[in-house]
Amino acid sequence: MAKKDYNETANGSAYESSNQGGTGHRAAARDKVSNLGSSASQKIEESPLIALGAGVALGAVLGAVLPVSRKEKELLQPIGSKLHDAGLGAVDRAKDMGKQKFDEVAGDTVRNFLSTSTSSSGSSANAS
């Protein structure tokens, strides 16, 4: 009979421990999630700029993935047009300034080159 009691007790405790194991796993998972949350908030407090950068990156990814709504198009169209026009104006001014600077630098170089080649061809013509 001792064996029977032992088996019943062993089976009963095995059932109870497996039943508690399910609850134990849930409690462990809950603790891990709680620890993860407090760990994340601690890291954010330690380095807020990295957290800000991660948030901006996540927002950019979500913004690129999600479709644009009609309302967003209505609200952002005037701003986009202004930015586009300003960008074109800046590009045109940069081209003009670049051409002007190139003409200044290249003009002097070309004049020096031409004057040097003219004087050397003139001296070689005199030598013949």
N, CA, C and O atoms as a Tinker XYZ file with bonds, in Angstrom:
   512  protein
     1  N      0.782000   -1.173000    0.000000    73     2
     2  CA     0.000000    0.000000    0.000000    64     1     3
     3  C      0.844000    1.267000    0.000000    63     2     4     5
     4  O      0.422000    2.305000   -0.509000    81     3
     5  N      1.984000    1.178000    0.548000    73     3     6
     6  CA     2.863000    2.330000    0.562000    64     5     7
     7  C      3.200000    2.748000   -0.864000    63     6     8     9
     8  O      3.330000    3.932000   -1.172000    81     7
     9  N      3.336000    1.745000   -1.721000    73     7    10
    10  CA     3.627000    2.077000   -3.111000    64     9    11
    11  C      2.475000    2.829000   -3.746000    63    10    12    13
    12  O      2.686000    3.787000   -4.489000    81    11
    13  N      1.248000    2.395000   -3.452000    73    11    14
    14  CA     0.082000    3.035000   -4.024000    64    13    15
    15  C     -0.016000    4.493000   -3.568000    63    14    16    17
    16  O     -0.285000    5.388000   -4.369000    81    15
    17  N      0.201000    4.711000   -2.303000    73    15    18
    18  CA     0.165000    6.084000   -1.805000    64    17    19
    19  C      1.266000    6.924000   -2.445000    63    18    20    21
    20  O      1.070000    8.093000   -2.779000    81    19
    21  N      2.427000    6.296000   -2.604000    73    19    22
    22  CA     3.544000    7.008000   -3.203000    64    21    23
    23  C      3.199000    7.392000   -4.638000    63    22    24    25
    24  O      3.438000    8.527000   -5.050000    81    23
    25  N      2.641000    6.460000   -5.399000    73    23    26
    26  CA     2.276000    6.743000   -6.792000    64    25    27
    27  C      1.210000    7.825000   -6.874000    63    26    28    29
    28  O      1.289000    8.740000   -7.694000    81    27
    29  N      0.214000    7.701000   -6.010000    73    27    30
    30  CA    -0.849000    8.704000   -6.041000    64    29    31
    31  C     -0.290000   10.074000   -5.690000    63    30    32    33
    32  O     -0.620000   11.080000   -6.318000    81    31
    33  N      0.560000   10.089000   -4.677000    73    31    34
    34  CA     1.155000   11.361000   -4.273000    64    33    35
    35  C      2.077000   11.880000   -5.361000    63    34    36    37
    36  O      2.083000   13.074000   -5.661000    81    35
    37  N      2.850000   10.992000   -5.945000    73    35    38
    38  CA     3.773000   11.398000   -6.998000    64    37    39
    39  C      2.998000   11.895000   -8.212000    63    38    40    41
    40  O      3.330000   12.934000   -8.782000    81    39
    41  N      1.974000   11.159000   -8.603000    73    39    42
    42  CA     1.180000   11.600000   -9.749000    64    41    43
    43  C      0.453000   12.900000   -9.448000    63    42    44    45
    44  O      0.388000   13.791000  -10.294000    81    43
    45  N     -0.085000   13.007000   -8.260000    73    43    46
    46  CA    -0.785000   14.222000   -7.866000    64    45    47
    47  C      0.137000   15.419000   -7.850000    63    46    48    49
    48  O     -0.221000   16.489000   -8.342000    81    47
    49  N      1.324000   15.249000   -7.289000    73    47    50
    50  CA     2.256000   16.367000   -7.233000    64    49    51
    51  C      2.791000   16.678000   -8.622000    63    50    52    53
    52  O      3.077000   17.835000   -8.928000    81    51
    53  N      2.931000   15.670000   -9.459000    73    51    54
    54  CA     3.374000   15.922000  -10.829000    64    53    55
    55  C      2.316000   16.744000  -11.556000    63    54    56    57
    56  O      2.653000   17.670000  -12.295000    81    55
    57  N      1.048000   16.417000  -11.356000    73    55    58
    58  CA    -0.033000   17.158000  -11.974000    64    57    59
    59  C     -0.055000   18.588000  -11.450000    63    58    60    61
    60  O     -0.203000   19.546000  -12.208000    81    59
    61  N      0.093000   18.705000  -10.149000    73    59    62
    62  CA     0.075000   20.043000   -9.559000    64    61    63
    63  C      1.240000   20.881000  -10.049000    63    62    64    65
    64  O      1.075000   22.064000  -10.346000    81    63
    65  N      2.439000   20.264000  -10.137000    73    63    66
    66  CA     3.593000   21.046000  -10.566000    64    65    67
    67  C      3.486000   21.411000  -12.040000    63    66    68    69
    68  O      3.935000   22.489000  -12.431000    81    67
    69  N      2.899000   20.538000  -12.879000    73    67    70
    70  CA     2.739000   20.901000  -14.276000    64    69    71
    71  C      1.694000   21.995000  -14.405000    63    70    72    73
    72  O      1.803000   22.868000  -15.266000    81    71
    73  N      0.682000   21.948000  -13.549000    73    71    74
    74  CA    -0.338000   22.977000  -13.558000    64    73    75
    75  C      0.260000   24.310000  -13.104000    63    74    76    77
    76  O     -0.018000   25.361000  -13.682000    81    75
    77  N      1.076000   24.242000  -12.070000    73    75    78
    78  CA     1.728000   25.456000  -11.581000    64    77    79
    79  C      2.790000   25.928000  -12.565000    63    78    80    81
    80  O      3.082000   27.121000  -12.645000    81    79
    81  N      3.372000   24.986000  -13.318000    73    79    82
    82  CA     4.395000   25.351000  -14.301000    64    81    83
    83  C      3.825000   26.277000  -15.341000    63    82    84    85
    84  O      4.508000   27.210000  -15.764000    81    83
    85  N      2.585000   26.056000  -15.776000    73    83    86
    86  CA     1.954000   26.952000  -16.733000    64    85    87
    87  C      1.800000   28.337000  -16.141000    63    86    88    89
    88  O      2.081000   29.336000  -16.802000    81    87
    89  N      1.360000   28.397000  -14.916000    73    87    90
    90  CA     1.222000   29.679000  -14.234000    64    89    91
    91  C      2.599000   30.277000  -13.989000    63    90    92    93
    92  O      2.790000   31.488000  -14.096000    81    91
    93  N      3.553000   29.419000  -13.662000    73    91    94
    94  CA     4.925000   29.878000  -13.428000    64    93    95
    95  C      5.536000   30.480000  -14.681000    63    94    96    97
    96  O      6.247000   31.482000  -14.611000    81    95
    97  N      5.259000   29.869000  -15.831000    73    95    98
    98  CA     5.775000   30.401000  -17.092000    64    97    99
    99  C      5.165000   31.761000  -17.397000    63    98   100   101
   100  O      5.850000   32.668000  -17.870000    81    99
   101  N      3.878000   31.895000  -17.124000    73    99   102
   102  CA     3.229000   33.178000  -17.362000    64   101   103
   103  C      3.808000   34.243000  -16.440000    63   102   104   105
   104  O      4.039000   35.378000  -16.858000    81   103
   105  N      4.037000   33.874000  -15.196000    73   103   106
   106  CA     4.601000   34.825000  -14.238000    64   105   107
   107  C      6.019000   35.217000  -14.650000    63   106   108   109
   108  O      6.408000   36.380000  -14.549000    81   107
   109  N      6.780000   34.234000  -15.114000    73   107   110
   110  CA     8.146000   34.531000  -15.558000    64   109   111
   111  C      8.126000   35.449000  -16.773000    63   110   112   113
   112  O      8.926000   36.379000  -16.866000    81   111
   113  N      7.207000   35.187000  -17.709000    73   111   114
   114  CA     7.098000   36.039000  -18.899000    64   113   115
   115  C      6.681000   37.452000  -18.504000    63   114   116   117
   116  O      7.199000   38.433000  -19.038000    81   115
   117  N      5.739000   37.547000  -17.564000    73   115   118
   118  CA     5.289000   38.853000  -17.087000    64   117   119
   119  C      6.445000   39.604000  -16.432000    63   118   120   121
   120  O      6.595000   40.810000  -16.629000    81   119
   121  N      7.261000   38.894000  -15.657000    73   119   122
   122  CA     8.415000   39.525000  -15.018000    64   121   123
   123  C      9.419000   40.009000  -16.067000    63   122   124   125
   124  O      9.991000   41.091000  -15.932000    81   123
   125  N      9.630000   39.201000  -17.116000    73   123   126
   126  CA    10.575000   39.593000  -18.164000    64   125   127
   127  C     10.096000   40.847000  -18.879000    63   126   128   129
   128  O     10.887000   41.752000  -19.146000    81   127
   129  N      8.813000   40.904000  -19.186000    73   127   130
   130  CA     8.262000   42.083000  -19.854000    64   129   131
   131  C      8.383000   43.306000  -18.953000    63   130   132   133
   132  O      8.728000   44.392000  -19.419000    81   131
   133  N      8.105000   43.132000  -17.682000    73   131   134
   134  CA     8.217000   44.231000  -16.736000    64   133   135
   135  C      9.662000   44.706000  -16.641000    63   134   136   137
   136  O      9.924000   45.909000  -16.629000    81   135
   137  N     10.599000   43.761000  -16.573000    73   135   138
   138  CA    12.014000   44.112000  -16.512000    64   137   139
   139  C     12.463000   44.791000  -17.801000    63   138   140   141
   140  O     13.278000   45.714000  -17.778000    81   139
   141  N     11.922000   44.325000  -18.926000    73   139   142
   142  CA    12.270000   44.923000  -20.212000    64   141   143
   143  C     11.810000   46.373000  -20.260000    63   142   144   145
   144  O     12.544000   47.242000  -20.731000    81   143
   145  N     10.607000   46.637000  -19.780000    73   143   146
   146  CA    10.084000   48.009000  -19.755000    64   145   147
   147  C     10.915000   48.915000  -18.875000    63   146   148   149
   148  O     11.233000   50.037000  -19.268000    81   147
   149  N     11.271000   48.449000  -17.691000    73   147   150
   150  CA    12.073000   49.291000  -16.798000    64   149   151
   151  C     13.490000   49.450000  -17.337000    63   150   152   153
   152  O     14.105000   50.502000  -17.161000    81   151
   153  N     14.009000   48.416000  -17.990000    73   151   154
   154  CA    15.335000   48.510000  -18.591000    64   153   155
   155  C     15.331000   49.521000  -19.737000    63   154   156   157
   156  O     16.272000   50.301000  -19.886000    81   155
   157  N     14.262000   49.503000  -20.549000    73   155   158
   158  CA    14.160000   50.452000  -21.662000    64   157   159
   159  C     14.071000   51.880000  -21.137000    63   158   160   161
   160  O     14.739000   52.774000  -21.657000    81   159
   161  N     13.261000   52.099000  -20.124000    73   159   162
   162  CA    13.134000   53.463000  -19.593000    64   161   163
   163  C     14.442000   53.927000  -18.963000    63   162   164   165
   164  O     14.774000   55.111000  -19.024000    81   163
   165  N     15.182000   53.008000  -18.361000    73   163   166
   166  CA    16.476000   53.369000  -17.774000    64   165   167
   167  C     17.455000   53.767000  -18.879000    63   166   168   169
   168  O     18.192000   54.742000  -18.735000    81   167
   169  N     17.464000   53.016000  -19.979000    73   167   170
   170  CA    18.365000   53.340000  -21.087000    64   169   171
   171  C     17.981000   54.669000  -21.728000    63   170   172   173
   172  O     18.856000   55.425000  -22.153000    81   171
   173  N     16.690000   54.962000  -21.803000    73   171   174
   174  CA    16.247000   56.235000  -22.370000    64   173   175
   175  C     16.710000   57.382000  -21.486000    63   174   176   177
   176  O     17.132000   58.423000  -21.990000    81   175
   177  N     16.634000   57.201000  -20.177000    73   175   178
   178  CA    17.092000   58.243000  -19.258000    64   177   179
   179  C     18.594000   58.447000  -19.357000    63   178   180   181
   180  O     19.078000   59.570000  -19.212000    81   179
   181  N     19.348000   57.359000  -19.606000    73   179   182
   182  CA    20.795000   57.454000  -19.693000    64   181   183
   183  C     21.244000   58.134000  -20.983000    63   182   184   185
   184  O     22.210000   58.897000  -20.977000    81   183
   185  N     20.549000   57.865000  -22.090000    73   183   186
   186  CA    20.951000   58.455000  -23.370000    64   185   187
   187  C     19.718000   58.868000  -24.168000    63   186   188   189
   188  O     19.259000   58.140000  -25.048000    81   187
   189  N     19.195000   60.036000  -23.850000    73   187   190
   190  CA    17.964000   60.474000  -24.522000    64   189   191
   191  C     18.154000   60.792000  -26.000000    63   190   192   193
   192  O     17.212000   60.646000  -26.779000    81   191
   193  N     19.342000   61.222000  -26.404000    73   191   194
   194  CA    19.553000   61.538000  -27.817000    64   193   195
   195  C     19.491000   60.288000  -28.688000    63   194   196   197
   196  O     18.977000   60.331000  -29.806000    81   195
   197  N     20.010000   59.189000  -28.183000    73   195   198
   198  CA    19.932000   57.931000  -28.934000    64   197   199
   199  C     18.477000   57.493000  -29.033000    63   198   200   201
   200  O     18.039000   57.017000  -30.080000    81   199
   201  N     17.742000   57.651000  -27.964000    73   199   202
   202  CA    16.324000   57.300000  -27.985000    64   201   203
   203  C     15.569000   58.192000  -28.966000    63   202   204   205
   204  O     14.689000   57.721000  -29.686000    81   203
   205  N     15.910000   59.470000  -28.995000    73   203   206
   206  CA    15.281000   60.387000  -29.939000    64   205   207
   207  C     15.595000   59.989000  -31.373000    63   206   208   209
   208  O     14.712000   59.985000  -32.231000    81   207
   209  N     16.842000   59.658000  -31.628000    73   207   210
   210  CA    17.244000   59.214000  -32.968000    64   209   211
   211  C     16.524000   57.943000  -33.383000    63   210   212   213
   212  O     16.087000   57.811000  -34.527000    81   211
   213  N     16.402000   57.013000  -32.455000    73   211   214
   214  CA    15.682000   55.774000  -32.760000    64   213   215
   215  C     14.213000   56.061000  -33.044000    63   214   216   217
   216  O     13.622000   55.452000  -33.935000    81   215
   217  N     13.628000   56.979000  -32.296000    73   215   218
   218  CA    12.233000   57.353000  -32.527000    64   217   219
   219  C     12.037000   58.018000  -33.877000    63   218   220   221
   220  O     11.051000   57.753000  -34.564000    81   219
   221  N     12.967000   58.878000  -34.261000    73   219   222
   222  CA    12.889000   59.545000  -35.565000    64   221   223
   223  C     13.040000   58.516000  -36.686000    63   222   224   225
   224  O     12.313000   58.557000  -37.678000    81   223
   225  N     13.988000   57.596000  -36.518000    73   223   226
   226  CA    14.190000   56.557000  -37.530000    64   225   227
   227  C     12.948000   55.684000  -37.662000    63   226   228   229
   228  O     12.531000   55.355000  -38.773000    81   227
   229  N     12.365000   55.313000  -36.541000    73   227   230
   230  CA    11.150000   54.506000  -36.577000    64   229   231
   231  C     10.017000   55.277000  -37.241000    63   230   232   233
   232  O      9.263000   54.707000  -38.029000    81   231
   233  N      9.891000   56.540000  -36.938000    73   231   234
   234  CA     8.864000   57.371000  -37.565000    64   233   235
   235  C      9.073000   57.496000  -39.066000    63   234   236   237
   236  O      8.108000   57.481000  -39.831000    81   235
   237  N     10.328000   57.621000  -39.494000    73   235   238
   238  CA    10.617000   57.716000  -40.928000    64   237   239
   239  C     10.259000   56.419000  -41.651000    63   238   240   241
   240  O      9.704000   56.435000  -42.750000    81   239
   241  N     10.588000   55.302000  -41.015000    73   239   242
   242  CA    10.254000   54.008000  -41.627000    64   241   243
   243  C      8.746000   53.852000  -41.720000    63   242   244   245
   244  O      8.228000   53.454000  -42.763000    81   243
   245  N      8.039000   54.159000  -40.649000    73   243   246
   246  CA     6.584000   54.043000  -40.676000    64   245   247
   247  C      5.974000   55.017000  -41.682000    63   246   248   249
   248  O      5.013000   54.673000  -42.370000    81   247
   249  N      6.512000   56.206000  -41.771000    73   247   250
   250  CA     6.016000   57.184000  -42.733000    64   249   251
   251  C      6.235000   56.738000  -44.169000    63   250   252   253
   252  O      5.410000   57.013000  -45.041000    81   251
   253  N      7.347000   56.049000  -44.418000    73   251   254
   254  CA     7.623000   55.563000  -45.768000    64   253   255
   255  C      6.756000   54.366000  -46.130000    63   254   256   257
   256  O      6.417000   54.167000  -47.296000    81   255
   257  N      6.403000   53.576000  -45.136000    73   255   258
   258  CA     5.644000   52.348000  -45.390000    64   257   259
   259  C      4.147000   52.618000  -45.500000    63   258   260   261
   260  O      3.475000   52.043000  -46.356000    81   259
   261  N      3.626000   53.478000  -44.650000    73   259   262
   262  CA     2.190000   53.732000  -44.632000    64   261   263
   263  C      1.778000   54.640000  -45.791000    63   262   264   265
   264  O      2.514000   55.565000  -46.135000    81   263
   265  N      0.637000   54.398000  -46.387000    73   263   266
   266  CA     0.197000   55.232000  -47.509000    64   265   267
   267  C     -0.200000   56.637000  -47.047000    63   266   268   269
   268  O     -0.591000   56.844000  -45.899000    81   267
   269  N     -0.090000   57.586000  -47.961000    73   267   270
   270  CA    -0.429000   58.981000  -47.676000    64   269   271
   271  C     -1.948000   59.144000  -47.789000    63   270   272   273
   272  O     -2.565000   58.681000  -48.748000    81   271
   273  N     -2.524000   59.796000  -46.813000    73   271   274
   274  CA    -3.972000   59.998000  -46.836000    64   273   275
   275  C     -4.330000   61.245000  -47.649000    63   274   276   277
   276  O     -3.469000   62.080000  -47.928000    81   275
   277  N     -5.578000   61.362000  -48.017000    73   275   278
   278  CA    -6.068000   62.513000  -48.769000    64   277   279
   279  C     -5.868000   63.795000  -47.965000    63   278   280   281
   280  O     -5.481000   64.826000  -48.515000    81   279
   281  N     -6.129000   63.725000  -46.681000    73   279   282
   282  CA    -5.996000   64.902000  -45.808000    64   281   283
   283  C     -4.538000   65.364000  -45.744000    63   282   284   285
   284  O     -4.263000   66.564000  -45.773000    81   283
   285  N     -3.606000   64.411000  -45.659000    73   283   286
   286  CA    -2.187000   64.775000  -45.639000    64   285   287
   287  C     -1.798000   65.474000  -46.940000    63   286   288   289
   288  O     -1.059000   66.458000  -46.924000    81   287
   289  N     -2.295000   64.968000  -48.056000    73   287   290
   290  CA    -2.005000   65.613000  -49.336000    64   289   291
   291  C     -2.533000   67.042000  -49.365000    63   290   292   293
   292  O     -1.848000   67.954000  -49.827000    81   291
   293  N     -3.747000   67.233000  -48.872000    73   291   294
   294  CA    -4.338000   68.573000  -48.844000    64   293   295
   295  C     -3.519000   69.530000  -47.986000    63   294   296   297
   296  O     -3.277000   70.673000  -48.375000    81   295
   297  N     -3.097000   69.058000  -46.824000    73   295   298
   298  CA    -2.383000   69.923000  -45.889000    64   297   299
   299  C     -0.942000   70.190000  -46.315000    63   298   300   301
   300  O     -0.428000   71.288000  -46.100000    81   299
   301  N     -0.292000   69.208000  -46.910000    73   299   302
   302  CA     1.131000   69.332000  -47.206000    64   301   303
   303  C      1.436000   69.824000  -48.614000    63   302   304   305
   304  O      2.579000   70.180000  -48.897000    81   303
   305  N      0.456000   69.853000  -49.501000    73   303   306
   306  CA     0.693000   70.286000  -50.880000    64   305   307
   307  C      1.253000   71.705000  -50.965000    63   306   308   309
   308  O      2.229000   71.914000  -51.685000    81   307
   309  N      0.683000   72.689000  -50.267000    73   307   310
   310  CA     1.254000   74.053000  -50.356000    64   309   311
   311  C      2.684000   74.132000  -49.834000    63   310   312   313
   312  O      3.516000   74.844000  -50.395000    81   311
   313  N      2.960000   73.419000  -48.785000    73   311   314
   314  CA     4.317000   73.431000  -48.222000    64   313   315
   315  C      5.285000   72.787000  -49.201000    63   314   316   317
   316  O      6.391000   73.286000  -49.409000    81   315
   317  N      4.870000   71.684000  -49.798000    73   315   318
   318  CA     5.720000   71.007000  -50.778000    64   317   319
   319  C      6.015000   71.886000  -51.974000    63   318   320   321
   320  O      7.140000   71.902000  -52.473000    81   319
   321  N      5.020000   72.616000  -52.439000    73   319   322
   322  CA     5.219000   73.527000  -53.574000    64   321   323
   323  C      6.212000   74.633000  -53.225000    63   322   324   325
   324  O      7.087000   74.966000  -54.025000    81   323
   325  N      6.071000   75.198000  -52.028000    73   323   326
   326  CA     6.994000   76.261000  -51.602000    64   325   327
   327  C      8.419000   75.736000  -51.495000    63   326   328   329
   328  O      9.362000   76.395000  -51.935000    81   327
   329  N      8.579000   74.548000  -50.911000    73   327   330
   330  CA     9.912000   73.960000  -50.784000    64   329   331
   331  C     10.507000   73.662000  -52.151000    63   330   332   333
   332  O     11.699000   73.880000  -52.372000    81   331
   333  N      9.687000   73.167000  -53.066000    73   331   334
   334  CA    10.156000   72.862000  -54.413000    64   333   335
   335  C     10.646000   74.126000  -55.110000    63   334   336   337
   336  O     11.726000   74.141000  -55.699000    81   335
   337  N      9.843000   75.185000  -55.038000    73   335   338
   338  CA    10.220000   76.452000  -55.678000    64   337   339
   339  C     11.487000   77.032000  -55.054000    63   338   340   341
   340  O     12.366000   77.518000  -55.765000    81   339
   341  N     11.578000   76.981000  -53.742000    73   339   342
   342  CA    12.771000   77.491000  -53.056000    64   341   343
   343  C     13.999000   76.676000  -53.448000    63   342   344   345
   344  O     15.080000   77.230000  -53.644000    81   343
   345  N     13.832000   75.384000  -53.560000    73   343   346
   346  CA    14.949000   74.520000  -53.956000    64   345   347
   347  C     15.422000   74.826000  -55.365000    63   346   348   349
   348  O     16.625000   74.881000  -55.619000    81   347
   349  N     14.474000   75.027000  -56.293000    73   347   350
   350  CA    14.858000   75.371000  -57.664000    64   349   351
   351  C     15.583000   76.708000  -57.715000    63   350   352   353
   352  O     16.563000   76.859000  -58.444000    81   351
   353  N     15.102000   77.684000  -56.937000    73   351   354
   354  CA    15.767000   78.985000  -56.888000    64   353   355
   355  C     17.189000   78.862000  -56.353000    63   354   356   357
   356  O     18.109000   79.497000  -56.868000    81   355
   357  N     17.363000   78.051000  -55.328000    73   355   358
   358  CA    18.696000   77.870000  -54.745000    64   357   359
   359  C     19.625000   77.179000  -55.737000    63   358   360   361
   360  O     20.799000   77.536000  -55.835000    81   359
   361  N     19.119000   76.205000  -56.467000    73   359   362
   362  CA    19.938000   75.509000  -57.462000    64   361   363
   363  C     20.353000   76.472000  -58.572000    63   362   364   365
   364  O     21.505000   76.466000  -59.005000    81   363
   365  N     19.414000   77.296000  -59.028000    73   363   366
   366  CA    19.739000   78.276000  -60.076000    64   365   367
   367  C     20.797000   79.262000  -59.604000    63   366   368   369
   368  O     21.735000   79.563000  -60.342000    81   367
   369  N     20.657000   79.769000  -58.378000    73   367   370
   370  CA    21.658000   80.706000  -57.841000    64   369   371
   371  C     23.022000   80.033000  -57.702000    63   370   372   373
   372  O     24.051000   80.648000  -57.983000    81   371
   373  N     23.031000   78.787000  -57.275000    73   371   374
   374  CA    24.303000   78.061000  -57.127000    64   373   375
   375  C     24.961000   77.856000  -58.490000    63   374   376   377
   376  O     26.180000   77.974000  -58.611000    81   375
   377  N     24.166000   77.549000  -59.517000    73   375   378
   378  CA    24.719000   77.391000  -60.868000    64   377   379
   379  C     25.338000   78.701000  -61.348000    63   378   380   381
   380  O     26.449000   78.719000  -61.876000    81   379
   381  N     24.602000   79.799000  -61.158000    73   379   382
   382  CA    25.108000   81.102000  -61.597000    64   381   383
   383  C     26.402000   81.468000  -60.882000    63   382   384   385
   384  O     27.351000   81.945000  -61.504000    81   383
   385  N     26.433000   81.240000  -59.569000    73   383   386
   386  CA    27.647000   81.558000  -58.809000    64   385   387
   387  C     28.797000   80.661000  -59.239000    63   386   388   389
   388  O     29.938000   81.114000  -59.340000    81   387
   389  N     28.504000   79.400000  -59.489000    73   387   390
   390  CA    29.551000   78.477000  -59.937000    64   389   391
   391  C     30.112000   78.874000  -61.290000    63   390   392   393
   392  O     31.325000   78.845000  -61.498000    81   391
   393  N     29.219000   79.250000  -62.223000    73   391   394
   394  CA    29.681000   79.686000  -63.541000    64   393   395
   395  C     30.522000   80.947000  -63.430000    63   394   396   397
   396  O     31.557000   81.070000  -64.084000    81   395
   397  N     30.071000   81.891000  -62.594000    73   395   398
   398  CA    30.796000   83.145000  -62.416000    64   397   399
   399  C     32.190000   82.882000  -61.856000    63   398   400   401
   400  O     33.175000   83.440000  -62.338000    81   399
   401  N     32.265000   82.038000  -60.844000    73   399   402
   402  CA    33.567000   81.736000  -60.231000    64   401   403
   403  C     34.464000   80.988000  -61.208000    63   402   404   405
   404  O     35.666000   81.242000  -61.280000    81   403
   405  N     33.870000   80.066000  -61.958000    73   403   406
   406  CA    34.649000   79.324000  -62.953000    64   405   407
   407  C     35.200000   80.272000  -64.010000    63   406   408   409
   408  O     36.359000   80.163000  -64.411000    81   407
   409  N     34.350000   81.216000  -64.465000    73   407   410
   410  CA    34.812000   82.192000  -65.464000    64   409   411
   411  C     35.952000   83.033000  -64.913000    63   410   412   413
   412  O     36.906000   83.336000  -65.629000    81   411
   413  N     35.857000   83.413000  -63.632000    73   411   414
   414  CA    36.934000   84.197000  -63.022000    64   413   415
   415  C     38.232000   83.411000  -62.989000    63   414   416   417
   416  O     39.280000   83.908000  -63.403000    81   415
   417  N     38.161000   82.190000  -62.498000    73   415   418
   418  CA    39.370000   81.378000  -62.347000    64   417   419
   419  C     39.856000   80.876000  -63.694000    63   418   420   421
   420  O     41.042000   80.975000  -64.009000    81   419
   421  N     38.941000   80.336000  -64.491000    73   419   422
   422  CA    39.331000   79.786000  -65.784000    64   421   423
   423  C     39.743000   80.889000  -66.740000    63   422   424   425
   424  O     40.654000   80.706000  -67.548000    81   423
   425  N     39.078000   82.035000  -66.655000    73   423   426
   426  CA    39.443000   83.156000  -67.532000    64   425   427
   427  C     40.876000   83.572000  -67.327000    63   426   428   429
   428  O     41.607000   83.759000  -68.299000    81   427
   429  N     41.299000   83.721000  -66.084000    73   427   430
   430  CA    42.688000   84.089000  -65.791000    64   429   431
   431  C     43.629000   83.007000  -66.290000    63   430   432   433
   432  O     44.671000   83.308000  -66.873000    81   431
   433  N     43.274000   81.764000  -66.068000    73   431   434
   434  CA    44.134000   80.661000  -66.478000    64   433   435
   435  C     44.234000   80.609000  -67.999000    63   434   436   437
   436  O     45.320000   80.429000  -68.550000    81   435
   437  N     43.100000   80.766000  -68.671000    73   435   438
   438  CA    43.108000   80.743000  -70.134000    64   437   439
   439  C     43.893000   81.923000  -70.678000    63   438   440   441
   440  O     44.674000   81.762000  -71.615000    81   439
   441  N     43.700000   83.106000  -70.108000    73   439   442
   442  CA    44.460000   84.285000  -70.563000    64   441   443
   443  C     45.952000   84.080000  -70.353000    63   442   444   445
   444  O     46.756000   84.413000  -71.224000    81   443
   445  N     46.324000   83.531000  -69.203000    73   443   446
   446  CA    47.744000   83.254000  -68.947000    64   445   447
   447  C     48.276000   82.226000  -69.931000    63   446   448   449
   448  O     49.387000   82.356000  -70.445000    81   447
   449  N     47.474000   81.206000  -70.187000    73   447   450
   450  CA    47.900000   80.162000  -71.120000    64   449   451
   451  C     48.056000   80.738000  -72.522000    63   450   452   453
   452  O     49.047000   80.477000  -73.205000    81   451
   453  N     47.062000   81.528000  -72.945000    73   451   454
   454  CA    47.123000   82.113000  -74.288000    64   453   455
   455  C     48.267000   83.102000  -74.416000    63   454   456   457
   456  O     48.939000   83.138000  -75.447000    81   455
   457  N     48.500000   83.901000  -73.389000    73   455   458
   458  CA    49.598000   84.864000  -73.466000    64   457   459
   459  C     50.944000   84.149000  -73.473000    63   458   460   461
   460  O     51.879000   84.604000  -74.131000    81   459
   461  N     51.052000   83.065000  -72.768000    73   459   462
   462  CA    52.295000   82.298000  -72.746000    64   461   463
   463  C     52.511000   81.627000  -74.089000    63   462   464   465
   464  O     53.620000   81.644000  -74.622000    81   463
   465  N     51.463000   81.036000  -74.639000    73   463   466
   466  CA    51.629000   80.340000  -75.916000    64   465   467
   467  C     51.838000   81.337000  -77.049000    63   466   468   469
   468  O     52.538000   81.031000  -78.013000    81   467
   469  N     51.241000   82.529000  -76.950000    73   467   470
   470  CA    51.426000   83.550000  -77.980000    64   469   471
   471  C     52.853000   84.069000  -77.938000    63   470   472   473
   472  O     53.481000   84.260000  -78.979000    81   471
   473  N     53.366000   84.296000  -76.737000    73   471   474
   474  CA    54.730000   84.814000  -76.634000    64   473   475
   475  C     55.736000   83.746000  -77.026000    63   474   476   477
   476  O     56.774000   84.077000  -77.599000    81   475
   477  N     55.470000   82.483000  -76.741000    73   475   478
   478  CA    56.417000   81.455000  -77.143000    64   477   479
   479  C     56.329000   81.207000  -78.638000    63   478   480   481
   480  O     57.342000   80.904000  -79.268000    81   479
   481  N     55.156000   81.326000  -79.217000    73   479   482
   482  CA    55.077000   81.125000  -80.666000    64   481   483
   483  C     55.681000   82.326000  -81.371000    63   482   484   485
   484  O     56.257000   82.192000  -82.450000    81   483
   485  N     55.552000   83.495000  -80.767000    73   483   486
   486  CA    56.163000   84.687000  -81.333000    64   485   487
   487  C     57.672000   84.582000  -81.270000    63   486   488   489
   488  O     58.345000   84.972000  -82.224000    81   487
   489  N     58.236000   84.067000  -80.179000    73   487   490
   490  CA    59.672000   83.932000  -80.056000    64   489   491
   491  C     60.190000   82.822000  -80.932000    63   490   492   493
   492  O     61.318000   82.903000  -81.417000    81   491
   493  N     59.406000   81.789000  -81.152000    73   491   494
   494  CA    59.863000   80.726000  -82.039000    64   493   495
   495  C     59.792000   81.191000  -83.487000    63   494   496   497
   496  O     60.579000   80.743000  -84.321000    81   495
   497  N     58.839000   82.103000  -83.798000    73   495   498
   498  CA    58.754000   82.645000  -85.162000    64   497   499
   499  C     59.941000   83.551000  -85.425000    63   498   500   501
   500  O     60.452000   83.608000  -86.544000    81   499
   501  N     60.384000   84.265000  -84.383000    73   499   502
   502  CA    61.554000   85.125000  -84.526000    64   501   503
   503  C     62.824000   84.315000  -84.682000    63   502   504   505
   504  O     63.761000   84.742000  -85.357000    81   503
   505  N     62.857000   83.139000  -84.054000    73   503   506
   506  CA    64.044000   82.314000  -84.110000    64   505   507
   507  C     64.213000   81.726000  -85.496000    63   506   508   509
   508  O     65.344000   81.418000  -85.873000    81   507
   509  N     63.157000   81.550000  -86.278000    73   507   510
   510  CA    63.305000   80.965000  -87.595000    64   509   511
   511  C     63.687000   81.960000  -88.577000    63   510   512
   512  O     63.857000   81.634000  -89.752000    81   511
